[in-house]
Amino acid sequence: MNRPIFGVLSWLCGIGLLMGSLFPSCTGHGNVSPGEDSVLHQPPYSGLTDSIRQAKPSGPGGPGRLAGLYFRRGELLSQNNLHEMAAEDFRKSLELRRDEVTALRYAQALSITGHSGEAIGVLQEAVAKFPGNDNFPRLLADLYRQSGRPAEARALYDKMLRTDSLNFEAWYERGLLLEKAGDTAGAIADLKRAYGLQPVNTYALELAHLYAEKGNSLALSLCDEVLRKDSTRELLDPLFIKGIYYSNTRQENKAIAQFDSCISRDWKFTDAYLEKGIILFRRKQIAQALETFKMTVTVSNTYPDGYYWIGRCLEAEGKDQEAVIYYQQALALDKEFTEAADRIKKLK
């Protein structure tokens, strides 16, 4: 639901008009409910609430001091996961004192609370007002991606990279955007640039995953590089990605060994059970595959893929009606699970 970006009591709107034109709307993010008002009068917020009530917005330094009080209370609310109330305080602070830090914190609070449309509006204006701050376009591009506006996100990443070709975060985020759009070659190129500039595990594993899906052995060297630095022997992703590579290149025994290594490190790793089960199913080792898929729903009873593949095993054993029950469960958990819907139609 889109709502006006800003708003505050009429006397604050008057002060806002005197202070500039960034974020001009004074129509209100939302009013404080009686329950929220009660929270604000209890520790640890009560001291700041009293100071806000006593502060005089008129006079030299008045608006700035009041803005600071709202900001401090907003930060405290945010630290205690009261993000809706924090957003309201950041909004009030921003109307009194238009600065980069407050604008960013307000946009972040709106994003956390699901008010993406409002957050986008704040960030669009902040990008224009503070062109030297990379945090605004980066967060804005991320919200564009989440909101199904990839072209606008791409344009922002392109602009950031034209300005600074060493911006590894922009290379990484644009790579993820290209991956989602199905441009695997472009995604790999961007992720390679990001990893070359900042060789962290996150970038290495994202790149390795793309290589693994393409059956490129570079996936193995990247995963081994990450594993060499894993002194605690707790990482799962590099082992799992190696399993995906071996599975895609039909080196099935090696793939199963990697998935078993994942499971030995974390017996609740559902995806490892699933991928192992698919290999067993492909080998027509139906009984073993069935037991493996059953582990996925033992670990997580809301895992639709597990129910689907149990259904496939039961269908392979000629137990069609039992299979339909599991397909229906998969479809109940994921309404977009078209494969499950297709199997139900086939069997009925």
N, C-alpha and C positions, 0 to 999 in steps of 0.2 A: 504494500500500500504506500503510495507516494504522498508525502505530506510536505507542507512548506518547510524550508530549511531552518528558518530562524523565527524567533518570537520571544517576547518577554513582557513584563509589565509595562504599561504605557510610559511610565517615567524613564524606564531603561531605553525604550524605543526613541524617546526624545534625545537622550544622550547619544545613542547610536547615530542619529542623524547629524549630530555635531562632529562626529569623529571620523567620517569618511564613508566611502561608498562600497567597499568590499563586503560581500555577503549582505546585501541591503535589506532582505526581507525580515520583517519583525512580526511575523504571524504566528510563530510558536512551534516548537518541536513537540511539546506535550506538557500538560499541567501535572504538577506533583499531586498524587493522590493522598488522601488522609493517612493511609498506612505508610506511604513513603515519607510524608512529613513527620510522622512519629519517629521513623528511623533517623532522620536528620537531627532530631533533638535528643538523641542518645549517643553516648560515647561510641566510637571515637570522633563522631562528627559534631557533637553538640557545641564544642568550643568554637569551631569555625562557623557554625550556623548562627551562634550569638553574635560573632564578629560581623557577619554579613548583615544581620538585622540592624546592628548599631552603626554600620558604616554609612557615611554621607557621600553620595555620588557626586554632588556638586562641589565646586571649589578645586583649587590646584591639587593635582595628584589623586583626587577622589576616585575617578573612574578607574585609574590604574590599580589603586589599592583594592577596590572591590573586585576587579577582574582577577587579581592575584588570589584573593580569598576563594572565589568560585573555582579557580583552576586547582588550587590546593585541595579543596574538598572533592572536586572531580577526580583527581588522582587517587585520593584515599578510597573513594567509592569504587573506582576501577580496580584497585588492588584487592578489594574484597568482593570482586565479581558482581558488583551492582552497576552493570554497564549502562542500563537505561537511564538511571539517575545520574550517572557520571556524564553521559552525553548531554543531559539537560544543563548541567553545571558548565561543561565546556562551551556549550552554545552561548550561555549567558556571559561567560568570560570573553568569548570571541567578539560578541557585540560591543563590549566595552573597550577591548584592546585587541586590535587586529594584528596578531603576530603569527609567525610561522609555526611555532611549537604548539600553540593552542589550536590552530587550524588543523594541524596533523592529528592531534589527539582527539579532536572532535570527529574527524573523518574516520579514524580508527574505531572509535566507540560506536559510531553509526554502522560501520561495517560489521562489527562483532555482533550487534543486536539485529542484524538482518535488514537494516534500512539502506539497502544498496543504492537506491535511486537518490536518496538525500546525500549519501556519502559522495556519489559521483558529482552531484551539483556542487558540493563544497570543494571537491578536488579540482574540478574544472576551473573554478574561479581562482583557486590557490595557485594552479599552474600558471595562469596569466599574471597573477600578482607577484609571485615569487619564482621567476623563471630559473634562478640559479640553484634551487633546491630539488635534487633528484628524487627525494622521497615522494613528492607529490605525483609526478608522472608514473613512477613505479607502482604506487598503490592504485592509482587510477587505471593503469593498464591491467592490473590484476583483477580489479572489479569489472572492467569491461569483459575480461575472459570469463569470469564467473557469471556474468549477466548475458552471455551469449552474443557478445558484440566483438568478435575476433578481429574484424577489419580495423576497428578503432584502436584495439589493443596493439595490433601489428604496426599501425601508423605511429603510435607513441614509441614503441621499441625502436623502430627505424630511425625516428628523430633522435632518440637518446644515443644511438650508436653512431649517427652522423656527427653528433657533437663530441662524443667520446668513444673511440673505437676500443678503448681498454676497459669498458664497463662490462665486467664479466657477468654481473647479475642480469644485465639486459640481454646478453648473449644467451644465458641459460634460460631465462623466461621466454625469450622468443623461440628458442629451441623447443620448449615444451608446447608452445602454441602451434608451431609447425607440425610437431608430432601428432597433436590432437586433430589437426586438419588433414592428416594423411600424407604430409610431405616428409617422408622418412629421410630422404637424402638431405633436404634442407635442415631438418632437425639435427641430424648427425653432424653436419658442418658447423652449426651454431654451438652445439654441445662440445665439440672438439675445441672451438675457440674459447669457450668458457673454461674448460678443463685446463687448457694450455696457459690461461692467465691466472687461474686459481685452482690448483690441483687438489681439490677436496673430495672426500668420499662420495658426497651426494652427486657431484657432477660425474665422477667416474662411473658410478653404478647406473645412473640414468643413461649414459652413453653405452655402457656395457649391455644394458637391457636391449637397446635398439640393435646393437650388433648381434646379440643372441637371437633375436627374432628374425634377423636376416641370415642367420647361419654363418656369421662371420667370426672366425676364430680370435679376432682381436678382443672379443668379449672375455675370453679366458685370461688373457694377459692382464687386462684391466682388473678383473676380479682377483687374480692372484696378487696383484700389486696392493689391493685393499687388504687382502687377508694377511699379507706379510706384516702389515702395521697393526693387526688385531691381536695385541698381546693377551687380551682376556679370553680370546677364542669364543666370543659371544655373538658375533655378527652372523646373520642369517642370509641377508640379501645376496652377497657374492656367491654363496653356495647354491642358492636357489637359481640365480641367473645362469650359473654354469650348468645346472640341471636342465634349464630351458634350452641352452645351446645344444647340449648333447641330445636332448629329445628331438629338437628340430633337425638335427643332422643324423638322426636314426642310430645314434650310439646309445642304445637303450639301457644296457647294463650300467654304463657310466652315469647316465642320467638318474637311474634309480639310486645309485650309490650317493649322489649329491643330495637327492631328496631325503634319503634316509639320514644323511648327516644333518640336514636341517631339523628333522624330527627328533634326532638324538639331542640336539641343543635346545629344542623347544617342542614338546610333544603336542602343543596346541596350535601348531602352524598348519592351518587348514589347507592353504594353497599347495603345500608340499604333498600332503595326502592326495589331493585332487590330481595333481600332475602325475604322481606315481600311479594312481589308479587308472588314469587314462592310458598310460603305457601298457599296463596289465590288460586292460580291456582290449586294446589294439592287438595284443598278442593272443587274444581269446582265452586268457586265463581268468575266466569270469568269476569263479568263486573267490579267488584272491583279490580281484578288483572290487568285488562287492564288499568284502571285509574292510578294504582300504577306504572305500567311499563312506562306509558306515562310520568310520572314525571322524570324517569331516562333520557329520551332524551330531556326533557325540561331543565333539569339541565346541560346536556352535550350532544350536538347533534353529538358527535363523539364516543358515547358509544355503541359498537356493540351488547352487550348482551341485552340492552334495546330494540333495534329494533327486535332482534330475538324473544324475549318473547312477544312483541306486535304481531308479526306474529303468534306465537303459540295461543294467545288468539283469533285473528281473524280467524284462522283456526278452532278453537274449535267452533266458532260461524257460521261456514259454509261459511266464506268469503275467499275462497281459493285464488282468484286472488289478493285481497288486501294483503293477507298474504305473497304471493310470493314477492310483492314489498318490504315488510319489511325485508324478508329474504335476498333479493338481496342487500339491504342497509347494512345489517349486514356483508355480505360477502365482499362488497366493502370496508368496514372499516377494516376488518380482513380477509385477503386472506386464512388464515389457519382455518377459522371457518367451520369445516367439518359438524357440526350439521345443520347449515343453508343451506349448499350445499345439504345435504341429503334431507331436507324438500322440497327444490325446485324441486329436481328430483322426489320426491314422488308425488307432486302436479301437475307436468307437464306430 
